[in-house]
Amino acid sequence: MFLKSFLAGVGLAAIIFLASFMTSSYTISTLYSTATTILVFASIILSAFVSFGGRSGNPSRKSQLRWSILLLVAAIPCFIGFIVTFYF
């Protein structure tokens, strides 16, 4: 499951790389950082929903936590792309 999420992040990074040729006003590192920021904030929001739920035995709590981790794993390739394009 985490491999699929990582591969989805690689696909997103590839799409951002290809989209950078069509946009003239944004640099590729800006596009990578925007995508990473959106994925990380979505993960933080899902983690907050898990912590607001408490320990009431809510069955959706495990699913929310899994999605939070999957979003973070998907953000890794975009973050690596940002580091590479910003510094090199």
Kinemage of the C-alpha trace (Angstrom):
@kinemage 1
@onewidth
@group {chain A} dominant
@subgroup {mainchain}
@vectorlist {calphas} color= white
{ca met a 1} P 0.000 0.000 0.000
{ca phe a 2} L 2.823 2.397 0.822
{ca leu a 3} L 4.579 1.471 -2.418
{ca lys a 4} L 1.479 2.469 -4.377
{ca ser a 5} L 1.389 5.783 -2.560
{ca phe a 6} L 5.081 6.362 -3.265
{ca leu a 7} L 4.563 5.530 -6.942
{ca ala a 8} L 1.631 7.953 -7.035
{ca gly a 9} L 3.980 10.602 -5.670
{ca val a 10} L 6.511 9.752 -8.381
{ca gly a 11} L 3.744 10.121 -10.959
{ca leu a 12} L 2.768 13.485 -9.490
{ca ala a 13} L 6.404 14.599 -9.605
{ca ala a 14} L 6.616 13.545 -13.256
{ca ile a 15} L 3.432 15.447 -14.090
{ca ile a 16} L 4.814 18.541 -12.356
{ca phe a 17} L 8.044 18.199 -14.320
{ca leu a 18} L 6.144 17.995 -17.600
{ca ala a 19} L 3.822 20.849 -16.606
{ca ser a 20} L 6.791 23.089 -15.917
{ca phe a 21} L 7.450 23.282 -19.657
{ca met a 22} L 3.985 24.735 -20.224
{ca thr a 23} L 4.117 27.395 -17.516
{ca ser a 24} L 6.345 30.378 -18.043
{ca ser a 25} L 5.860 32.338 -14.842
{ca tyr a 26} L 6.579 29.591 -12.312
{ca thr a 27} L 9.818 27.784 -11.793
{ca ile a 28} L 9.798 24.041 -11.363
{ca ser a 29} L 10.927 24.293 -7.731
{ca thr a 30} L 7.913 26.491 -6.962
{ca leu a 31} L 5.574 23.907 -8.467
{ca tyr a 32} L 7.224 21.099 -6.482
{ca ser a 33} L 7.069 23.060 -3.232
{ca thr a 34} L 3.396 23.902 -3.794
{ca ala a 35} L 2.477 20.259 -4.375
{ca thr a 36} L 4.496 19.150 -1.343
{ca thr a 37} L 2.887 21.801 0.837
{ca ile a 38} L -0.627 20.765 -0.188
{ca leu a 39} L 0.076 17.074 0.485
{ca val a 40} L 1.709 17.735 3.867
{ca phe a 41} L -1.074 20.073 5.013
{ca ala a 42} L -3.699 17.512 3.977
{ca ser a 43} L -1.814 14.915 6.002
{ca ile a 44} L -1.687 17.224 9.033
{ca ile a 45} L -5.416 17.915 8.771
{ca leu a 46} L -6.199 14.185 8.661
{ca ser a 47} L -3.942 13.633 11.673
{ca ala a 48} L -5.826 16.359 13.512
{ca phe a 49} L -9.130 14.624 12.775
{ca val a 50} L -7.690 11.432 14.247
{ca ser a 51} L -6.596 13.202 17.421
{ca phe a 52} L -9.941 15.028 17.782
{ca gly a 53} L -11.725 11.680 17.684
{ca gly a 54} L -10.122 10.593 20.930
{ca arg a 55} L -10.107 6.952 21.945
{ca ser a 56} L -13.767 6.332 21.397
{ca gly a 57} L -13.152 3.265 19.237
{ca asn a 58} L -14.152 5.069 16.069
{ca pro a 59} L -13.596 2.656 13.130
{ca ser a 60} L -12.806 5.492 10.710
{ca arg a 61} L -9.915 6.565 12.921
{ca lys a 62} L -7.610 3.863 11.580
{ca ser a 63} L -8.549 4.750 8.006
{ca gln a 64} L -7.872 8.449 8.585
{ca leu a 65} L -4.478 7.684 10.084
{ca arg a 66} L -3.625 5.419 7.143
{ca trp a 67} L -4.562 8.143 4.654
{ca ser a 68} L -2.483 10.635 6.601
{ca ile a 69} L 0.586 8.412 6.334
{ca leu a 70} L -0.101 7.679 2.656
{ca leu a 71} L -0.238 11.404 1.860
{ca leu a 72} L 3.101 11.935 3.574
{ca val a 73} L 4.650 9.062 1.616
{ca ala a 74} L 3.270 10.548 -1.622
{ca ala a 75} L 4.859 13.910 -0.764
{ca ile a 76} L 8.386 12.438 -0.551
{ca pro a 77} L 9.134 12.420 -4.329
{ca cys a 78} L 7.881 15.999 -4.692
{ca phe a 79} L 10.076 17.075 -1.796
{ca ile a 80} L 13.086 15.366 -3.364
{ca gly a 81} L 12.248 17.057 -6.670
{ca phe a 82} L 12.072 20.413 -4.906
{ca ile a 83} L 15.485 19.915 -3.260
{ca val a 84} L 17.097 18.818 -6.536
{ca thr a 85} L 15.641 21.645 -8.629
{ca phe a 86} L 16.219 24.341 -6.005
{ca tyr a 87} L 19.862 23.587 -5.303
{ca phe a 88} L 21.064 22.203 -8.651
